[in-house]
Each structure stands twice: as C-alpha cells, then as structure tokens.
Amino acid sequence: MSQAALPARAGLLTERGFSIVELMIAVAIALLMIAAVSGVVLSSKQSYRSSEGLSQVNESGRSALSFLERAIRGTGVIACGNTQQVANVLNNPTSQWWSNWAAIRGFSGDAATSAAAFGSGVGQRIAGTHAIQLQGMSDSAYSIESHNGGSANMKLAGSGHDIVAGDILMVCDTDHATIFQVSNINGTGNLVHNKGSGTSPGNCGNGLGFPTDCSSGPASKYEFAPNSTVAKLAAATWYIGNNGRSQDGGRSLYRVGIDGTRIEMAAGVVDMQISYRIPSSTSWVDASSLNNTQWDQVNAVTLTLSLQSAEKNIATAATTPNGRLTREITQVISLRNRTL
C-alpha cells in the first residue's frame, strides 16, 4: 500500500453527529420515560392520600364507637344497684336537662334538647341528626363514714376526695339513691347539704329520703349508714355538631356535660342515627315513639354512625361529597344494668 493513499483512507473515519431521526427517537423515548415516572409518582401520591383518608375514617370510627359504647353501657348504673328508687332534692329539677333524673333519653333528628341547640355555630347541633342523653353515678365513688341527717352533714371515709361546694352528687345504699347538691364543705371530708339558695339550683330541703317531690314539700329525713356510697352525678348529652372546619368536612361527635362545656370527641363523624329496644316491642323503635315509662324499659340501642374523611378528591363514587371517603358503621349496645 502506498503512503499517498493513507490520507484518503483517514478521511473516511471523520466523526459525524446524530441524525434528526435519531434525535427524535431519543426525545420520544425520554418523554415516554418522564410520563411513566410521573404516572408512578402521581399514583403513589393518590394511593398515599387514600390510605391517609381511610386511616382517618377508621380512627374516627373507632374512637367515636369506643366513647359511645362505654357511656351507653354504663348509663343508669348506681353503685348500690337500686336504680328504680331515686329521690331528687334539687330545686326545680325539670329546669335543667341534667338535674331531672333520667338514665337514658333520646332525641330524633327534629327533636330539640336544651343541652345542645340546633344551629350553624361551632358546637351547635346539626339538624336531622340524633342525640342521646345519659345519666348515672361517676366512676370515682367514695365511702361514707357517717351521716347526720339533722345537721345535713355527711362525712367521707378517708381523704383525698375531689368534691367541692356546688357539686351535684348521688348517694345510695340498699334502700334508695338520692340526688343532692353540696352547699358547702365543713372541714376535711364533711359534706353539707343544707336547704338554701347559696348554690344553684340548691336543695329544696335537708332531708334525703325517698320518695321526694319538692313541689309538695321537703323530703323526709333519712340517714345513710356507714359504708354507703356517694359520687358525682354523671350526666352527658352526645350529638353531632359543627366543628367550624368546613375544609375538613365541618362535623364532629360532641359531648356536653353538667358544666355546659361542649367537647369535640371525634372529627369526621357526620351523622348519628339511634333506635331503641324495649321488651314490649318486636322491633327497634325511634326516640319519638317512646314515653317516659317506656324510657325506663329501654335495654339496648342500635347506633349507626356515618363517617367522612377530611381529604377531598380521593373517592371515585359520584355520590360522595367533594370526593371524600365515606363509611357507615352500626353497633348494637346493651345497657349493663338492664336485662335483654
């Protein structure tokens, strides 16, 4: 091979760029890869939001059901067991929802309760949702060392109680139970239950006997024996109310007690429907169908809660509001102190 031929062969090895076709193919492949990665990212994000929404709905459901189950099962429970003989020496007991003894009372969607008025304000009750009122003795009970009915002085055994003047208490023995108000505390553990207007609503008399009807005169004198039990009156109304957070769905399960404080118990509970069982009926009945005598016979309730996620646009069903996940749970709850 001649030396003169070498430059010509070297020219054949000159580098060249990609053709327009190759560039277009590369761009297309890149776009496909970007689209695929974006789809995976978006799918993962939606899956995460769905999981978060489902977790929130389940947690709200568990919490709400746990609160309500415990409260309903224990309603009407009196430590001494005598739930049928309850004296009430509070002045004007029917003037407040909590001062008129009723172990269980229900309110249908259009029935008002003074514990939680209908309205659009924060903590106010949602029209169309049911409410339930429960009463009984609180879990923190104390033993009585002595009781002087003449001086209206009740001494507690031991020390370390949390009772203060003005508290509404329930005391019981094997004969009956009595609801009264502490007018003042004299010394350590000496509860005074005098008649008077120093506290509100106050007692209509010093006596704690059964039966009691303040409208016809003061209660008869009665002394509870040592080892009788006294505790705060537990009263609460549970309902669905506005929580003021429309972006999260706007509704929650609420509880209001004797002091009137409305406490948000579980967010995302948008509806509550309740039916009741009485021995004389073959089917579950609505609150509006029961009279006072029948309320004393209620031994179980069917509770249905409707739940909704705070996250929007994660449900595909057209009927879900703003694409929120929804769930409905139903539970039958028996009252512990009443047989089925």
Secondary structure as GFF3:
##gff-version 3
##sequence-region A 1 340
A	DSSP	three_ten_helix	3	5	.	.	.	ID=ss1
A	DSSP	alpha_helix	6	11	.	.	.	ID=ss2
A	DSSP	alpha_helix	20	73	.	.	.	ID=ss3
A	DSSP	beta_strand	86	88	.	.	.	ID=ss4
A	DSSP	three_ten_helix	93	95	.	.	.	ID=ss5
A	DSSP	beta_strand	104	107	.	.	.	ID=ss6
A	DSSP	beta_strand	131	148	.	.	.	ID=ss7
A	DSSP	beta_strand	153	156	.	.	.	ID=ss8
A	DSSP	beta_strand	168	172	.	.	.	ID=ss9
A	DSSP	beta_strand	177	181	.	.	.	ID=ss10
A	DSSP	beta_strand	184	185	.	.	.	ID=ss11
A	DSSP	beta_strand	190	192	.	.	.	ID=ss12
A	DSSP	three_ten_helix	214	216	.	.	.	ID=ss13
A	DSSP	beta_strand	229	242	.	.	.	ID=ss14
A	DSSP	three_ten_helix	246	248	.	.	.	ID=ss15
A	DSSP	beta_strand	251	257	.	.	.	ID=ss16
A	DSSP	beta_strand	262	267	.	.	.	ID=ss17
A	DSSP	beta_strand	269	277	.	.	.	ID=ss18
A	DSSP	three_ten_helix	287	289	.	.	.	ID=ss19
A	DSSP	alpha_helix	292	295	.	.	.	ID=ss20
A	DSSP	beta_strand	300	308	.	.	.	ID=ss21
A	DSSP	three_ten_helix	321	323	.	.	.	ID=ss22
A	DSSP	beta_strand	326	334	.	.	.	ID=ss23
###
